[in-house]
Amino acid sequence: MDIETKSGILYLCATPIGNLEDITLRTLRILKEVDLIAAEDTRHSLKLLNHFGIKTPMTSYHEHNKMEKARYLVEQMLKGLSVALITDAGTPGISDPGEELVRQCYEAGVPLTALPGPAACITALITSGLETRRFCFEAFLPYDKKERERVLAKLGEETRTIVLYEAPHHLRKTLAELKQVLGAGRRLTVCRELTKRFEERLSLTLEEAVDYYGQNEPKGEFVLVIRGRNPRELEEEKQREWETVSLEDHLQQYLDQGLSKKEAMKQMAKDRGVSKRDIYQRLIDGGI
């Protein structure tokens, strides 16, 4: 039996991130057929539903009520009602509270399915002109200072293409922090107002981006697609760091971890980008 003919399930429905024509025929049908639509902002979603003549009842499901409202929605689905979850724009569960409802559905044994569609992160990535085979999505950077510093430090060593979301009033600060951590010359594509009337993409360096938005007021919602760190450069940098550590201390680190001397020398050679024989000879010459 087709899952769409069953009641008592959750539909994760992607909605347009800008252009209303990007909604799928399947999503329109499901939004009309379900018993209830759970929306992140019912006032915002009402515009979408009215545009397509959808009269299905709505209830709010957002970050501040996600725990208790998820329990309520699960109860309704266990009674046999079908629910469609939509976000303000894009795919539910990506940088929004949808993941909590999905988790509770799994715990309660409620079936669910996804109706694919727009996602700002993917739309920006595939139009960025940067590598798409390997990427990491960080959504919005944390607001907590220490957590933000930790994430930025990790991104400093990230070799995959990086995708971030940012609001206009935080863009300048974020670009300045990225410039400091990733380097002024790192390339990125700044995507603004995707699929909307004033859609824009700028391919530039972080230094150029800081200068540009220092002179131009950021407007609209932004997705930053940033080139990853060159893997070879990262490896060479780590090897240079080991040059400041003596062979004796380097060896002792691995011996303290329980490695044999042979295994330790193998790891040391890898760390320093030299042969195991070279490490062995240098240890012998140093009387270690």
ABEGO torsion letter per residue (X at the ends): XBAAABBGBBBBBBBBABBAAABBAAAAAAAAABABBBBABAAAAAAAAAAAGBABBBBBBBAAAAAAAAAAAAAAAAAGBBBBBBBABEBBGBGBAAAAAAAAAAAAGBBBBBBBEBBAAAAAAAAAGBBAABBBBAEBBBABAAAAAAAAAAAAABABBBBBBBBAAAAAAAAAAAAAAAEAABBBBBBBGBGBAABBBBBBBAAAAAAAAAABBBBEBBBBBBBBBBAAAAAAAAAAAAAABBAAAAAAAAAAAGBBAAAAAAAAAAAAGBBAAAAAAAAAAAGX
